[in-house]
């Protein structure tokens, strides 16, 4: 059943991201697709323990990571949409956004993908396949962010290079 669900969700992800990740990809599109697939695989692998032992420390940490993932995604999206002056799609901005959450981290939406990957992984962190799926998700998020940085440098040049010196990739003041 999990394989069937994975296949169906893959079709959904592919149909939603077809234009931006497959047919006319920016550098980061295919990598981001891998991130979503790895998180989906993690969720399906850990489905049976999703609500097991709800008061266990790892379960609590898992739910905290999942809950924290909402804010950076929403903040990043809304800022790009309102201040980035997008053309066609919210990611194709014509103005560099450097305030609010972007003052501290360059990739709030990718940070918000790391958090659910961490949260779902913590459901069963000793499972070998879960470790592999989490590693794939984490590496794919990093590669996606680096690819997007290349696009952004080409678009905004020195202004974005200066932003890279004053903000971190995913975690304020850390990384």
C-alpha positions in Angstrom: 0.0 0.0 0.0 2.8 2.4 0.9 4.4 1.9 -2.6 1.0 2.7 -4.2 0.6 5.9 -2.1 4.2 6.9 -3.0 3.5 6.4 -6.7 0.3 8.5 -6.5 1.9 11.3 -4.5 4.9 11.3 -6.9 2.4 11.8 -9.8 0.8 14.7 -7.8 4.3 16.3 -7.1 5.2 15.9 -10.7 2.0 17.4 -12.0 2.3 20.4 -9.6 6.0 21.0 -10.3 6.0 20.0 -14.0 6.4 23.5 -15.4 9.0 24.7 -12.9 11.0 21.5 -12.1 10.8 19.3 -15.2 9.8 21.0 -18.5 11.5 24.4 -17.9 13.6 23.9 -14.8 15.6 26.5 -13.0 18.7 24.9 -11.6 17.0 24.0 -8.3 13.7 22.5 -9.6 14.8 18.9 -10.0 16.7 18.9 -6.7 13.6 20.3 -4.9 11.5 17.5 -6.4 14.0 15.0 -4.8 13.5 16.8 -1.4 9.7 16.3 -1.6 10.1 12.7 -2.7 12.5 12.0 0.2 10.2 13.6 2.8 7.2 11.6 1.4 9.3 8.4 1.6 10.2 9.2 5.2 6.5 9.9 6.1 5.4 6.6 4.5 8.2 4.6 6.2 7.3 6.1 9.6 3.5 6.1 9.2 2.9 3.2 11.6 4.8 5.0 14.4 3.5 8.5 13.6 1.3 8.7 16.8 3.1 6.0 18.9 4.3 7.0 22.3 3.1 10.6 22.0 4.8 11.7 25.2 8.2 10.3 24.2 11.0 12.9 23.9 11.6 12.1 20.2 7.9 12.4 19.4 7.7 15.7 21.1 10.8 16.9 19.3 9.3 15.6 16.1 6.1 17.5 16.5 8.0 20.7 17.4 10.1 20.5 14.2 6.9 19.9 12.2 5.1 22.8 13.8 8.1 25.1 13.4 8.3 24.4 9.7 5.2 26.4 9.0 6.4 29.9 9.9 9.5 30.2 7.7 7.6 28.8 4.7 4.7 31.1 5.1 6.9 34.2 5.9 9.2 33.5 2.9 6.4 32.9 0.5 4.4 36.0 1.6 7.5 38.2 1.5 8.5 37.1 -2.0 5.0 37.6 -3.2 4.5 41.0 -1.7 8.0 42.6 -1.8 9.8 40.6 -4.5 7.6 41.9 -7.3 7.4 38.5 -8.9 6.8 37.9 -12.6 4.8 34.9 -13.6 5.6 32.8 -10.5 6.4 33.9 -6.9 10.0 32.6 -7.2 10.8 34.7 -10.2 11.2 38.0 -8.3 12.4 41.2 -9.8 13.3 42.8 -6.5 15.7 41.3 -3.9 14.0 40.8 -0.6 16.5 41.3 2.3 14.3 42.3 5.3 12.2 40.4 7.8 13.2 36.7 7.8 15.5 37.2 4.8 17.7 39.5 7.0 18.7 36.4 9.0 18.4 33.5 6.6 18.6 33.4 2.8 16.4 30.3 2.4 13.5 30.3 4.8 11.4 28.1 2.5 14.2 25.5 2.2 14.7 25.7 6.0 11.0 24.9 6.2 11.7 21.8 4.2 14.5 20.7 6.5 12.3 21.0 9.5 9.7 18.5 8.4 12.4 16.1 7.1 13.9 16.3 10.7 10.4 15.9 12.3 9.4 12.9 10.2 12.9 11.3 10.6 12.6 11.6 14.4 9.5 9.4 14.4 11.9 6.4 13.9 15.5 7.6 13.8 17.1 4.2 14.1 15.6 2.8 10.9 18.3 2.4 8.2 16.1 3.4 5.3 14.9 6.4 7.2 18.5 7.5 7.8 19.1 7.2 4.0 15.9 9.1 3.1 16.7 11.8 5.6 20.3 12.1 4.3 18.9 12.4 0.7 16.5 15.1 1.8 19.1 17.1 3.7 21.7 16.9 0.9 19.0 17.8 -1.7 17.9 20.8 0.3 21.5 22.0 0.5 22.1 21.4 -3.2 18.8 23.1 -4.1 19.7 26.2 -2.0 23.2 26.4 -3.6 21.6 26.1 -7.1 19.2 28.8 -6.3 22.0 31.0 -5.0 23.6 30.7 -8.4 20.4 31.9 -10.1 20.0 34.7 -7.6 23.6 35.8 -8.0 23.1 36.0 -11.8 19.9 38.0 -11.3 20.9 40.4 -8.6 24.7 40.3 -8.7 26.6 42.3 -6.0 23.5 43.1 -4.0 22.9 39.4 -3.4 26.6 38.7 -2.8 26.5 41.3 0.0 23.4 39.6 1.4 25.2 36.3 1.4 27.9 37.8 3.7 25.4 39.1 6.2 22.9 36.2 6.5 23.1 32.4 7.0 21.6 29.8 4.7 19.1 28.1 7.0 19.6 28.8 10.7 20.0 32.4 11.9 23.5 33.1 13.2 24.6 29.5 12.7 24.4 28.0 9.2 
